[in-house]
Amino acid sequence: MNPWERAVHPIEQESYRRLRARLDTSRFPPLTRAVVERVIHSAADLGYATDLVCDETSLVTAHAALHAGTPVVTDVEMVAAGITRRETVCRLREAGSGPGLTRSAHAIRLAYEEVGPGAIWVIGNAPTALEELLVLDAAPALVIGLPVGFVGATESKAALRESGLPAVSNVSEKGGSAVASAALNALLYHPPSAVGAGNVSATNDVSAPDAEKKENQ
């Protein structure tokens, strides 16, 4: 079954209805709106509407790559667990730390050796993972860079934006595994036929909960 062909739980339908009642997201272009809404939904934090930095053109290109089967790499297994209906690469278990190298950064090196250029990278935990990715010649289809923390998070995300790579990031210290996987799921769940068809409707953008976490509420 295609990832966008799924049953939508009534709880999520109501969640999106309330979100849209409190925040007008219709001004965003389609994929940006999908990402913003799903990130907000995952965190119950309306502040992401102004905190996230997205580029619609980059999202359109990444969406096509994702649905064509490009590899998806995550920095930690919690991000991987939140990405539904898609296999991902995470090499954290095999990684080790050393002088000047964190375990998270080493995991990024190992993943790059496995997938090579052109992957989609989803980083929601470790700023050092994002920093390591930026020094590799990874030529990513997209970097979802949403690491969380008081040390290095804002700096690594600013460096991502300055790099000119296609990216989803945010300005503040907040972020994390749930919002990073939500941003990827927004692209995964968005039907290819809807790209370029105008703003997302109130029906076709509401998808199954991330990692089915709300199904039994």
Buried (B, 14 or more C-beta within 10 A) or exposed (E): EEBBEBEBBEEBEEBBEEBBEEBEBEEBBBBBBBBBBBBBBBBEEEEBBEBBBBBBEBBBBBBBBBBEEBBBBBBBBBBBBBBBBBEBBBBBEEBEEEEEBBBBBBBBBBBBEEBEEEBBBBBBBBBBBBBBBBEBEBEBBBBBBBBBBEEBBBEBBBBBBEBEBBBBBBEBBBBBBBBBBBBBBBBBBBBEEBBEEEBBEEEBBBBBBBBEEBEEE
